[in-house]
């Protein structure tokens, strides 16, 4: 059912929009994160995203690693939620994130300039 819903969104987007599926990892077990990533990949999503940033936890290094391994480079991994500094952003990229979602981008860029 979920796979069909994602496929419908992918079909509707038809290359005109990026399809990003938000998992809310803090509410999932490791095997559920893996399965969700596999479903998103199979359904044709462009990205899987760690979280909305509005739950009890945002992006977590280990979760991003799990997601990267599950999608096998076939789709992107967006780390979002709680990324407020350069150190955390770098850690998420090291874990496998191909995109970072943050409301602290200005602060992170300022850290680069220092």
Residue pairs with C-beta under 8 A, 6 or more apart in sequence:
2 39
3 39
3 42
3 43
4 43
6 19
6 21
6 39
6 40
6 43
6 44
6 45
7 43
7 44
9 19
9 45
10 19
10 43
10 44
10 45
13 19
18 46
18 47
19 44
19 45
19 46
19 47
20 45
20 46
20 47
20 48
20 49
20 78
21 36
21 40
21 45
21 47
21 48
21 49
22 49
22 50
22 51
22 52
23 33
23 36
23 37
23 48
23 49
23 50
23 51
23 67
24 51
24 52
24 55
25 33
25 50
25 51
25 57
25 59
25 60
25 63
25 67
26 51
26 55
26 56
26 57
26 58
26 60
27 55
28 36
30 66
33 63
33 66
33 67
33 70
34 66
34 69
34 70
36 48
37 48
37 66
37 67
37 70
37 71
38 70
38 71
40 48
40 71
40 75
41 48
41 70
41 71
41 72
41 74
41 75
45 75
46 75
46 76
47 75
47 76
47 77
47 78
47 98
47 99
48 67
48 71
48 75
48 76
48 77
48 78
49 77
49 78
49 79
49 80
49 101
50 58
50 59
50 60
50 63
50 64
50 67
50 77
50 78
50 79
50 80
50 81
51 57
51 58
51 59
51 80
51 81
52 80
52 81
53 80
53 81
53 82
53 101
53 103
54 81
55 81
57 81
57 82
58 80
58 81
58 82
58 83
59 79
59 80
59 81
59 82
59 83
59 88
59 92
59 97
61 91
61 92
61 94
61 95
62 95
64 77
64 79
64 92
64 95
64 96
64 97
65 95
65 96
67 77
67 96
68 77
68 95
68 96
68 97
69 96
71 77
76 98
76 99
77 96
77 97
77 98
77 99
78 97
78 98
78 99
78 100
78 101
79 92
79 95
79 97
79 99
79 100
79 101
80 100
80 101
80 102
81 101
82 88
83 89
83 92
83 100
83 101
83 102
83 104
83 108
84 102
84 104
84 107
84 108
85 104
85 107
85 108
85 111
86 108
86 111
86 112
89 100
89 102
89 108
92 100
93 100
102 108
